[in-house]
Amino acid sequence: MKKLALLTALFFLLSGNAFAANQTIAATEEMVGSGHPTKTDTLNRLVLVDHNTDGTHKTLSLQNIVEDTTPQLGGNLDTNKKLILLNATLNDHEAEGRAVTGTAGEDLAQSDIVYKKLNGGAWKWYKYDANGTYKLILPSGIATAAITSGNSGIILLSGQMRDDTWALSPSADTAVTVYASGTAGGVTLTAPSTAGDEVIVVGLLVGGNTIQTAFGYAWVEK
């Protein structure tokens, strides 16, 4: 009986049935579980698309960068000689551009003009005041949301932001330069003129209550 089984297996191998020339999966075969229609390239779809335990497709992890709210680069970003476009218009309290996560050294309101200084061994952000004690530490950002003292938030460094509470609405053909004001965290379209005030440009008005930032490292003292 054992000899017969051995001869049968040997015949099967020699006949080529065990190593048929075409062992590919037919397009009509259901090979990855329930819930699949007939596909023309089932094997490649299995390789490219992750599946649940019942064989159904999982939602693709990323269709475009908008779906990932915290994308990270694996290396330097090459823009391939292309531009990064900012929006022509923003809604109230929207911001876009280059930003950092920073710690507030005091309570910051949304849209405060802020500067950064070392305090107690840690770098923190504070409201800038054109006639304040630390007026010579120049402003370099805008708080994109309210941040309570000691907590972290997003600081816009370059780009643009809109805040309708700024109430910046110049008449036609007037200058649209935006200055840091003598009110902590505030902005104005009028250059400070009181003796001892710092005249510092923080940006340009490019739309309704929308500032395109232009933080620099030069100033004039009245």
Wavefront OBJ file of the C-alpha trace (Angstrom):
o trace
v 0.000 0.000 0.000
v 2.856 2.389 0.854
v 4.546 1.562 -2.455
v 1.350 2.406 -4.339
v 1.074 5.815 -2.601
v 4.725 6.545 -3.345
v 4.345 5.640 -7.009
v 1.207 7.772 -7.266
v 3.008 10.802 -5.812
v 6.006 10.252 -8.107
v 3.746 10.041 -11.144
v 2.006 13.278 -10.051
v 5.313 15.130 -9.797
v 6.694 13.801 -13.081
v 3.509 14.744 -14.908
v 4.216 18.430 -14.134
v 0.907 18.980 -12.352
v 2.653 20.166 -9.197
v 4.625 22.804 -11.066
v 2.235 23.944 -13.761
v 3.620 26.681 -15.970
v 0.857 29.143 -15.110
v 0.109 29.472 -11.414
v -1.093 33.102 -11.552
v -4.344 34.138 -9.934
v -7.214 34.477 -12.366
v -8.980 37.834 -12.555
v -12.270 36.190 -11.573
v -10.906 34.618 -8.398
v -11.923 35.991 -5.001
v -8.746 35.598 -2.951
v -8.855 38.240 -0.203
v -12.181 37.693 1.490
v -15.726 38.935 1.359
v -16.990 42.211 0.009
v -14.906 42.337 -3.177
v -16.221 42.624 -6.705
v -14.378 40.793 -9.456
v -11.181 42.745 -10.215
v -8.748 42.695 -13.109
v -5.622 42.790 -10.973
v -6.521 41.167 -7.672
v -2.975 40.284 -6.640
v -1.634 43.817 -7.116
v -4.593 45.258 -5.279
v -3.859 42.916 -2.385
v -0.282 44.186 -2.245
v -1.190 47.876 -2.479
v -4.280 48.068 -0.288
v -4.337 47.092 3.386
v -7.200 44.865 4.474
v -9.345 44.252 7.508
v -9.496 40.760 9.021
v -12.690 39.978 7.079
v -10.941 40.810 3.801
v -12.604 44.157 3.153
v -10.476 47.130 2.200
v -9.327 49.495 4.873
v -9.629 53.211 4.219
v -6.460 54.400 2.514
v -4.181 56.034 5.071
v -3.626 59.198 3.068
v -5.315 60.514 -0.063
v -3.691 63.957 0.161
v -1.822 66.080 2.657
v -5.018 67.812 3.817
v -6.072 64.588 5.550
v -2.956 64.569 7.750
v -3.133 67.459 10.208
v 0.391 66.844 11.499
v 2.445 65.846 8.439
v 6.186 65.380 8.890
v 8.946 65.346 6.313
v 11.503 62.566 6.149
v 14.053 65.006 4.746
v 14.470 68.426 3.184
v 11.514 69.677 1.162
v 12.350 70.336 -2.480
v 9.738 72.623 -4.020
v 10.922 71.575 -7.489
v 11.082 75.197 -8.658
v 7.446 75.708 -7.686
v 5.796 78.211 -5.366
v 3.913 77.789 -2.108
v 0.766 79.838 -2.660
v -1.002 81.752 0.092
v -4.722 82.362 -0.161
v -5.945 85.589 -1.707
v -8.437 86.055 1.135
v -8.718 84.754 4.692
v -11.652 84.413 7.048
v -11.616 86.079 10.453
v -8.901 84.629 12.744
v -7.375 82.476 10.020
v -3.590 82.372 9.564
v -1.199 80.666 7.187
v 2.532 80.577 6.647
v 5.589 79.534 8.627
v 5.063 79.076 12.361
v 6.548 77.581 15.518
v 5.179 76.093 18.718
v 6.088 78.376 21.611
v 5.463 78.783 25.343
v 3.688 81.873 26.622
v 5.453 83.820 29.376
v 2.195 85.631 30.130
v -1.412 85.331 29.003
v -1.524 86.029 25.277
v -4.641 86.957 23.350
v -5.281 85.784 19.833
v -3.484 88.057 17.324
v -1.138 89.643 19.874
v 2.151 90.854 18.408
v 4.790 89.038 20.442
v 8.507 88.892 21.148
v 10.640 86.106 22.583
v 13.023 86.325 25.502
v 14.868 84.071 27.938
v 13.237 83.980 31.353
v 14.144 81.592 34.158
v 16.224 79.452 31.814
v 13.423 79.029 29.267
v 12.547 80.896 26.066
v 9.034 82.318 26.236
v 6.794 84.667 24.244
v 5.443 88.002 25.519
v 3.254 90.824 24.222
v 5.266 93.509 22.482
v 4.818 97.117 23.603
v 6.458 99.915 21.589
v 7.042 101.901 24.792
v 7.338 99.014 27.247
v 10.216 97.900 29.456
v 11.474 95.374 26.871
v 10.770 97.491 23.788
v 14.270 96.846 22.405
v 13.618 93.095 22.142
v 11.985 93.285 18.746
v 8.728 91.477 17.957
v 8.921 88.467 15.656
v 5.555 86.741 15.703
v 1.781 86.802 16.086
v -0.127 84.545 18.455
v -2.561 82.608 16.266
v -4.790 81.774 19.241
v -5.076 82.690 22.905
v -2.367 81.053 25.026
v -2.418 81.112 28.815
v 0.832 81.719 30.675
v 3.046 78.633 30.820
v 1.178 76.822 28.058
v 2.230 76.318 24.463
v 0.610 77.471 21.248
v 1.300 78.376 17.638
v 3.194 81.578 16.799
v 3.071 82.811 13.197
v 6.530 83.942 12.076
v 5.953 84.730 8.417
v 2.853 84.618 6.278
v -0.462 86.337 6.789
v -3.257 86.518 9.334
v -6.670 88.137 9.583
v -8.348 89.437 12.717
v -11.366 91.699 12.362
v -10.854 93.087 15.869
v -7.796 94.890 14.501
v -10.210 97.256 12.720
v -7.585 98.177 10.150
v -9.348 99.865 7.240
v -7.296 102.582 5.531
v -8.784 104.922 2.965
v -7.932 104.486 -0.699
v -4.395 105.454 -1.718
v -3.144 105.681 1.875
v -0.166 103.840 3.309
v -0.876 100.300 4.443
v 2.171 99.825 6.674
v 1.291 98.190 9.994
v 3.270 99.140 13.108
v 3.529 97.705 16.607
v 1.618 100.034 18.883
v 2.155 101.442 22.374
v -0.567 99.076 23.603
v 0.884 95.684 24.549
v 0.296 93.223 21.716
v -1.466 95.801 19.565
v -1.037 97.143 16.030
v -1.652 100.479 14.376
v -1.511 102.101 10.935
v -0.040 105.238 12.482
v 3.644 105.251 13.308
v 4.215 105.857 17.043
v 5.300 109.463 17.607
v 5.731 109.799 21.374
v 9.295 110.413 22.509
v 10.957 107.119 23.410
v 8.542 104.951 21.394
v 9.957 102.375 18.999
v 8.731 102.598 15.407
v 8.676 98.994 14.228
v 7.024 97.650 11.093
v 5.320 94.314 11.656
v 3.804 93.942 8.208
v 1.604 95.287 5.452
v -2.164 95.442 5.217
v -3.024 93.296 2.187
v -6.759 92.844 2.713
v -9.579 93.489 5.124
v -7.882 93.321 8.541
v -5.288 91.008 7.015
v -1.615 91.532 7.827
v 1.149 90.095 5.699
v 3.986 89.831 8.192
v 7.292 91.600 7.626
v 9.179 91.275 10.889
v 12.690 92.671 10.644
v 15.604 93.608 12.828
v 15.720 97.369 12.314
v 13.824 100.092 14.118
v 13.680 103.801 14.783
v 13.222 105.342 18.217
v 11.317 108.577 18.556
l 1 2 3 4 5 6 7 8 9 10 11 12 13 14 15 16 17 18 19 20 21 22 23 24 25 26 27 28 29 30 31 32 33 34 35 36 37 38 39 40 41 42 43 44 45 46 47 48 49 50 51 52 53 54 55 56 57 58 59 60 61 62 63 64 65 66 67 68 69 70 71 72 73 74 75 76 77 78 79 80 81 82 83 84 85 86 87 88 89 90 91 92 93 94 95 96 97 98 99 100 101 102 103 104 105 106 107 108 109 110 111 112 113 114 115 116 117 118 119 120 121 122 123 124 125 126 127 128 129 130 131 132 133 134 135 136 137 138 139 140 141 142 143 144 145 146 147 148 149 150 151 152 153 154 155 156 157 158 159 160 161 162 163 164 165 166 167 168 169 170 171 172 173 174 175 176 177 178 179 180 181 182 183 184 185 186 187 188 189 190 191 192 193 194 195 196 197 198 199 200 201 202 203 204 205 206 207 208 209 210 211 212 213 214 215 216 217 218 219 220 221 222
